[in-house]
Amino acid sequence: MGCAGSTPVSGTQSLYSLSMKPSAKKHHIPSNQIVWTEKNALWYAEQFGDHISNDLTINNIELNPNDIVIDIGCGIGTAVKIASIICNKGKIYGIDPMETLIKIAKKNIDQPSNIEFIIGSVENIPFKDKSATKVIAINSIHHWNDYNKGLLEVNRVLKPEGSFFISSDIVNNNDCGHGNGPLQTNEDILRELKNAGFIDITLQDYTLDDDGIHLIQCNKV
Ligand SMILES: C[S@@+](CC[C@H](N)C(=O)[O-])C[C@H]1O[C@@H](n2cnc3c(N)ncnc32)[C@H](O)[C@@H]1O
């Protein structure tokens, strides 16, 4: 398990499991070239919308109560809802281009809440410059249409000293489980983050039972 340069870590406490039941199914979907339609978005939501990678990511990025977080490609909002418990004095935004997923995400949110879901894409993040302390992308970067533009946008919306977290399921060796696109491996992602000028880039693996994520962290340029 894991990949070059990573340090295996295990035994993460599951906050998510206290409130929701994560899917036990393996989370591999084809592919970066997938065209997200209403139909396959619904299929994704049913099969993997509550996958444990959401829990593993949120519990390993050291969120603070005051954080302003944007989850890019939030799907049905599982990670946003977990993060909102920790960031109880801040705000958590989820953006996703699929209206179907955003509609599902908006269901069952207590009001008032520190959560907001917005239809939008990473290539044109619907936020002002320097809006967020943290940006996250969980099993999402492989699906972006234009990662160069997306990385510039992430950098734009981060506050000074803000951090960007990218997580992907641990599948086989260095395979991301999301097709064979330009960001298939961790090395691909690390290279492109460096090219985009992000700094302090690290990669670490986290596991819980039979599941795990590769978690890449970097800071604003
Ligand atoms: C594999 S799903 C992951 C969803 C969620 N983060 C999770 O882990 O449960 C990939 C998500 O990326 C979204 N996505 C696809 N293209 C995108 C883009 N250009 N910008 C932002 N999100 C995108 C999809 O709509 C989908 O919800």
The ligand as an SDF file (V2000), in Angstrom:
LIG
                    3D

 27 29  0  0  0  0  0  0  0  0999 V2000
  -15.5980   10.8730   -8.0120 C   0  0  0  0  0  0  0  0  0  0  0  0
  -16.6720   12.2270   -7.6610 S   0  0  0  0  0  0  0  0  0  0  0  0
  -16.1570   12.6860   -6.0070 C   0  0  0  0  0  0  0  0  0  0  0  0
  -17.2490   13.4050   -5.2430 C   0  0  0  0  0  0  0  0  0  0  0  0
  -16.9200   13.7040   -3.7720 C   0  0  0  0  0  0  0  0  0  0  0  0
  -15.7900   14.5980   -3.6420 N   0  0  0  0  0  0  0  0  0  0  0  0
  -16.6610   12.4180   -3.0320 C   0  0  0  0  0  0  0  0  0  0  0  0
  -15.4870   12.0700   -2.8200 O   0  0  0  0  0  0  0  0  0  0  0  0
  -17.6240   11.7420   -2.6700 O   0  0  0  0  0  0  0  0  0  0  0  0
  -15.9780   13.5130   -8.6720 C   0  0  0  0  0  0  0  0  0  0  0  0
  -16.7520   14.8390   -8.5720 C   0  0  0  0  0  0  0  0  0  0  0  0
  -16.0610   15.8130   -9.3280 O   0  0  0  0  0  0  0  0  0  0  0  0
  -17.0380   16.6380   -9.9330 C   0  0  0  0  0  0  0  0  0  0  0  0
  -16.4300   17.3540  -11.0600 N   0  0  0  0  0  0  0  0  0  0  0  0
  -16.2990   16.9270  -12.3470 C   0  0  0  0  0  0  0  0  0  0  0  0
  -15.7430   17.8820  -13.0920 N   0  0  0  0  0  0  0  0  0  0  0  0
  -15.5000   18.9350  -12.2630 C   0  0  0  0  0  0  0  0  0  0  0  0
  -14.9670   20.2380  -12.4560 C   0  0  0  0  0  0  0  0  0  0  0  0
  -14.5420   20.6460  -13.6600 N   0  0  0  0  0  0  0  0  0  0  0  0
  -14.9090   21.0910  -11.4100 N   0  0  0  0  0  0  0  0  0  0  0  0
  -15.3290   20.6770  -10.1830 C   0  0  0  0  0  0  0  0  0  0  0  0
  -15.8530   19.4590   -9.9440 N   0  0  0  0  0  0  0  0  0  0  0  0
  -15.9380   18.6000  -10.9670 C   0  0  0  0  0  0  0  0  0  0  0  0
  -18.1230   15.6490  -10.3330 C   0  0  0  0  0  0  0  0  0  0  0  0
  -19.3720   16.2810  -10.6090 O   0  0  0  0  0  0  0  0  0  0  0  0
  -18.1700   14.7460   -9.1230 C   0  0  0  0  0  0  0  0  0  0  0  0
  -19.0930   15.1730   -8.1470 O   0  0  0  0  0  0  0  0  0  0  0  0
  1  2  1  0
  2  3  1  0
  2 10  1  0
  3  4  1  0
  4  5  1  0
  5  6  1  0
  5  7  1  0
  7  8  2  0
  7  9  1  0
 10 11  1  0
 11 12  1  0
 11 26  1  0
 12 13  1  0
 13 14  1  0
 13 24  1  0
 14 15  1  0
 14 23  1  0
 15 16  2  0
 16 17  1  0
 17 18  1  0
 17 23  2  0
 18 19  1  0
 18 20  2  0
 20 21  1  0
 21 22  2  0
 22 23  1  0
 24 25  1  0
 24 26  1  0
 26 27  1  0
M  CHG  2   2   1   9  -1
M  END
$$$$
